[in-house]
């Protein structure tokens, strides 16, 4: 297992890594659990994904962006796993930790506390349009 700040995980996305699950926390609050062949690169994708040049971050990415710079100090745990058993490890970890942003197959997800700022994809796209001069 390795633990680091979210900013470090994103910055070191191209380092060689093993498949595993990753747990994003703010203090004791578990925000998200995911799985990936390259966990650091997947964390980068949550924030930096786009389609045809338009930003399309995941719900985790939106939360990170809405809560910067504080979110860059959130902690990430990466737990190596054999790819064949990773699905089960992810399901068990989600069931045990009840992360706020994992909604599917997580009927007992914790509510995201109100102290977190939220950003919708539409708000993000509007900001992007203004930044590139496409706003009407």
C-alpha positions in Angstrom: 0.0 0.0 0.0 1.2 3.5 -0.7 -0.3 6.8 0.5 0.2 10.3 -0.9 -1.4 13.6 -1.5 -3.8 13.7 -4.4 -1.7 16.4 -6.1 1.4 14.0 -5.9 -0.6 11.1 -7.4 -1.8 13.3 -10.3 1.7 14.8 -10.9 3.4 11.4 -10.9 0.7 9.8 -13.2 3.3 8.3 -15.6 5.3 6.4 -13.0 5.2 2.6 -13.5 2.6 1.1 -11.2 0.7 -2.1 -10.5 -3.0 -2.6 -10.9 -4.9 -1.8 -7.7 -7.7 0.1 -6.0 -7.4 3.7 -4.9 -9.2 5.4 -2.0 -9.6 9.2 -2.0 -10.0 10.7 1.5 -10.4 14.1 3.1 -9.3 13.3 6.6 -11.4 10.4 7.8 -14.2 11.0 5.2 -13.9 8.6 2.3 -14.9 10.3 -0.9 -14.3 7.7 -3.6 -13.0 4.2 -4.2 -11.9 3.1 -7.7 -9.9 0.5 -9.5 -7.4 0.7 -12.3 -4.6 -1.0 -14.1 -2.6 2.3 -13.5 -4.2 4.0 -10.5 -2.2 7.3 -10.6 -3.0 7.8 -14.3 -6.7 7.0 -13.6 -6.7 9.7 -10.9 -5.3 12.2 -13.4 -8.1 11.1 -15.9 -10.8 11.9 -13.3 -9.8 15.6 -13.5 -8.4 16.0 -17.0 -10.6 14.0 -19.3 -12.1 15.8 -22.3 -14.1 15.1 -25.4 -13.4 17.1 -28.5 -11.5 19.6 -26.4 -14.4 20.1 -24.0 -13.7 19.2 -20.3 -15.6 16.1 -19.2 -14.3 15.3 -15.7 -15.9 12.6 -13.6 -17.9 13.4 -10.4 -14.7 13.0 -8.5 -12.9 15.3 -10.9 -15.7 17.9 -10.6 -15.4 17.8 -6.8 -11.6 18.1 -6.9 -11.9 21.1 -9.2 -14.6 22.8 -7.2 -12.6 22.5 -4.0 -9.2 23.4 -5.2 -6.7 24.2 -3.7 -7.8 22.3 -0.6 -8.6 19.2 -2.6 -5.0 18.8 -3.7 -4.2 18.0 -0.1 -6.7 15.1 0.1 -5.0 11.8 0.6 -5.0 8.8 -1.7 -4.2 5.3 -0.7 -3.3 2.8 -3.5 -3.6 -0.8 -2.7 -1.9 -3.2 -5.2 -4.0 -6.1 -6.3 -3.9 -8.9 -8.9 -6.2 -7.8 -11.8 -8.2 -11.0 -11.6 -9.4 -10.2 -8.0 -9.6 -6.4 -8.2 -13.4 -6.3 -8.8 -14.1 -8.1 -5.6 -11.6 -6.0 -3.6 -13.2 -2.8 -4.9 -16.8 -4.0 -4.1 -15.7 -5.1 -0.6 -13.9 -1.8 0.1 -16.9 0.2 -1.1 -19.3 -1.8 1.1 -17.0 -1.3 4.1 -16.1 2.4 3.7 -19.3 3.7 2.1 -17.7 6.5 0.0 -19.8 9.6 -0.8 -19.3 9.5 -4.6 -19.6 5.8 -5.3 -23.4 5.6 -5.9 -23.9 2.4 -8.0 -23.9 -0.8 -5.9 -23.5 1.4 -2.8 -26.9 1.7 -1.2 -25.4 3.0 2.1 -23.2 5.7 0.6 -22.4 8.5 3.0 -23.8 11.9 2.2 -21.3 14.5 1.0 -21.1 17.1 3.8 -22.3 20.6 2.9 -18.9 22.1 3.5 -17.8 20.9 0.0 -18.4 23.1 -2.9 -20.0 21.5 -5.9 -19.6 22.1 -9.6 -21.8 20.7 -12.3 -20.5 19.7 -15.7 -22.6 22.5 -17.2 -21.0 25.1 -15.0 -17.6 23.7 -16.0 -18.4 23.8 -19.7 -19.7 27.4 -19.3 -16.5 28.4 -17.6 -14.5 26.7 -20.4 -16.5 28.4 -23.1 -15.8 31.8 -21.4 -12.1 31.0 -21.2 -11.8 30.1 -24.9 -14.0 33.0 -26.0 -17.1 31.0 -27.0 -19.5 32.5 -24.5 -22.5 34.3 -25.9 
